[in-house]
Every structure is written in structure tokens, then in C-alpha cells.
Amino acid sequence: MGPELGEIYAALWQEVASIHSKWAEYVVIYGTKESRVALLNRAAPRFARLIQDTLWEDVVLHIARLTDPPKSMGKPNLSVQSLAAHVGHPETAATVQRLVARAIEQAEFCRDWRIATCIWR
């Protein structure tokens, strides 16, 4: 893999694992049982909504950041878009580029959401 690609890959892996962990908690709390949400709403409705909104926002913004361009404002970003440039084998780099393009496409809603929330805040 090489040291530079290995470092980027390891950092991205940790970030994706973090997103996955947060999303798993979100699903357990808010997406599994209506009775659980009802209980939360009876016990502490404002707090339950605060946590729900915070987890959602954190996951969406995290995905947006990881699919952003590899550089912004002249500074490097930890982004899946930087992977293909560090892959030495041309066929593998092309495969990585296709997968990254798919990830960017599927994460478009995250960047749209980020823009929309910035406009209204």
C-alpha cells in the first residue's frame, strides 16, 4: 500500500468506523421501536429531540466532510477523493476512482443538506 496511502486509508477507516458507530446508536434509539421513541418523548421530549438532531447532523456532516474535495482553501482535507491519487497500480486506481465517484454521488444529499442548513442559520 505504501506509507502515504496507508496513512490516508487508516485515517479514513477510523472516520468511517466512527460514523458507523454513531449511526448504529441512532438506529437503535430512534429507528428500531416506536415504543422506545414514545418512551423518550414522554420522559424527556426536548432532550430526546436534541440528541436525535445532534446525532443526525453529526453523521450527515461527517459524511459530507469525508466526500469533500481533497483540498479546500489550499489546505488538505481527509477525503476519499484523495485515495486514487496515491494508488500506484493504474487499474486499481481506476477502480478506486469509480468507487469514490459512486460514494460522492450517494453522499450528495449530505452536502446539499449542509448547504441548506448553512443558508438558514
Kinemage of the C-alpha trace (Angstrom):
@kinemage 1
@onewidth
@group {chain A} dominant
@subgroup {mainchain}
@vectorlist {calphas} color= white
{ca met a 1} P 0.000 0.000 0.000
{ca gly a 2} L 2.849 2.375 0.755
{ca pro a 3} L 3.214 4.722 3.708
{ca glu a 4} L 1.270 7.697 2.319
{ca leu a 5} L -1.703 5.666 1.050
{ca gly a 6} L -1.592 3.531 4.185
{ca glu a 7} L -1.765 6.596 6.402
{ca ile a 8} L -4.700 8.084 4.475
{ca tyr a 9} L -6.517 4.752 4.367
{ca ala a 10} L -6.047 4.146 8.101
{ca ala a 11} L -7.320 7.627 8.974
{ca leu a 12} L -10.332 7.245 6.670
{ca trp a 13} L -11.046 3.808 8.138
{ca gln a 14} L -11.184 5.297 11.633
{ca glu a 15} L -13.513 8.065 10.484
{ca val a 16} L -15.857 5.642 8.725
{ca ala a 17} L -15.877 3.394 11.798
{ca ser a 18} L -16.829 6.420 13.897
{ca ile a 19} L -19.694 7.316 11.546
{ca his a 20} L -20.898 3.729 11.542
{ca ser a 21} L -20.861 3.585 15.334
{ca lys a 22} L -22.846 6.807 15.688
{ca trp a 23} L -25.358 5.730 13.054
{ca ala a 24} L -25.812 2.360 14.784
{ca glu a 25} L -26.679 4.192 18.015
{ca tyr a 26} L -29.103 6.439 16.149
{ca val a 27} L -30.878 3.444 14.626
{ca val a 28} L -31.099 1.637 17.966
{ca ile a 29} L -32.536 4.664 19.739
{ca tyr a 30} L -34.732 6.225 17.055
{ca gly a 31} L -35.189 3.737 14.256
{ca thr a 32} L -35.980 0.391 15.809
{ca lys a 33} L -39.050 0.645 18.028
{ca glu a 34} L -41.785 3.226 18.020
{ca ser a 35} L -42.416 2.359 21.668
{ca arg a 36} L -38.836 3.403 22.513
{ca val a 37} L -39.316 6.783 20.855
{ca ala a 38} L -42.650 7.193 22.613
{ca leu a 39} L -40.976 6.464 25.961
{ca leu a 40} L -38.240 9.008 25.248
{ca asn a 41} L -40.843 11.570 24.251
{ca arg a 42} L -42.788 11.013 27.466
{ca ala a 43} L -39.683 11.128 29.677
{ca ala a 44} L -37.713 13.988 28.116
{ca pro a 45} L -39.078 15.161 24.787
{ca arg a 46} L -36.794 18.168 24.283
{ca phe a 47} L -33.695 16.225 25.283
{ca ala a 48} L -34.642 13.262 23.095
{ca arg a 49} L -35.106 15.581 20.112
{ca leu a 50} L -31.848 17.376 20.867
{ca ile a 51} L -29.937 14.088 20.839
{ca gln a 52} L -31.753 12.900 17.710
{ca asp a 53} L -30.978 16.099 15.813
{ca thr a 54} L -27.383 16.188 17.052
{ca leu a 55} L -26.644 12.596 16.038
{ca trp a 56} L -28.267 13.104 12.630
{ca glu a 57} L -26.384 16.338 11.992
{ca asp a 58} L -23.087 14.851 13.134
{ca val a 59} L -23.397 11.821 10.853
{ca val a 60} L -24.511 13.829 7.821
{ca leu a 61} L -21.782 16.445 8.232
{ca his a 62} L -19.180 13.739 8.808
{ca ile a 63} L -20.156 12.011 5.550
{ca ala a 64} L -20.076 15.352 3.719
{ca arg a 65} L -16.583 16.100 5.010
{ca leu a 66} L -15.230 12.691 4.021
{ca thr a 67} L -16.536 13.094 0.471
{ca asp a 68} L -15.379 16.700 0.045
{ca pro a 69} L -12.566 17.576 -2.384
{ca pro a 70} L -9.068 16.564 -1.265
{ca lys a 71} L -8.172 20.259 -0.818
{ca ser a 72} L -10.098 23.376 0.090
{ca met a 73} L -8.758 26.861 0.636
{ca gly a 74} L -5.316 25.464 -0.266
{ca lys a 75} L -5.305 23.053 2.679
{ca pro a 76} L -5.601 19.262 2.550
{ca asn a 77} L -8.784 17.504 3.653
{ca leu a 78} L -9.086 13.923 4.792
{ca ser a 79} L -11.265 12.760 1.925
{ca val a 80} L -11.968 9.603 -0.028
{ca gln a 81} L -11.218 11.707 -3.097
{ca ser a 82} L -7.519 11.650 -2.197
{ca leu a 83} L -7.247 7.850 -2.331
{ca ala a 84} L -6.923 7.198 -6.077
{ca ala a 85} L -4.049 9.663 -6.476
{ca his a 86} L -1.945 7.558 -4.115
{ca val a 87} L -2.640 4.170 -5.702
{ca gly a 88} L 0.339 3.085 -7.804
{ca his a 89} L -1.373 0.440 -9.932
{ca pro a 90} L -3.369 2.114 -12.765
{ca glu a 91} L -6.169 -0.462 -12.920
{ca thr a 92} L -6.622 -0.392 -9.165
{ca ala a 93} L -6.561 3.424 -9.200
{ca ala a 94} L -9.308 3.422 -11.845
{ca thr a 95} L -11.415 1.037 -9.742
{ca val a 96} L -10.887 3.205 -6.661
{ca gln a 97} L -11.849 6.297 -8.659
{ca arg a 98} L -15.111 4.657 -9.805
{ca leu a 99} L -15.958 3.643 -6.238
{ca val a 100} L -15.142 7.131 -4.947
{ca ala a 101} L -17.367 8.661 -7.645
{ca arg a 102} L -20.191 6.385 -6.507
{ca ala a 103} L -19.634 7.359 -2.857
{ca ile a 104} L -19.688 11.047 -3.775
{ca glu a 105} L -22.894 10.584 -5.750
{ca gln a 106} L -24.610 8.716 -2.935
{ca ala a 107} L -23.465 11.271 -0.363
{ca glu a 108} L -24.697 14.238 -2.392
{ca phe a 109} L -27.701 14.639 -0.085
{ca cys a 110} L -25.273 15.270 2.788
{ca arg a 111} L -23.572 18.149 1.013
{ca asp a 112} L -26.963 19.509 -0.097
{ca trp a 113} L -28.208 19.321 3.497
{ca arg a 114} L -25.058 21.058 4.747
{ca ile a 115} L -25.522 23.914 2.271
{ca ala a 116} L -29.230 24.250 3.057
{ca thr a 117} L -28.631 24.412 6.808
{ca cys a 118} L -25.866 26.996 6.405
{ca ile a 119} L -28.158 29.254 4.403
{ca trp a 120} L -30.913 29.203 7.018
{ca arg a 121} L -28.800 29.504 10.161
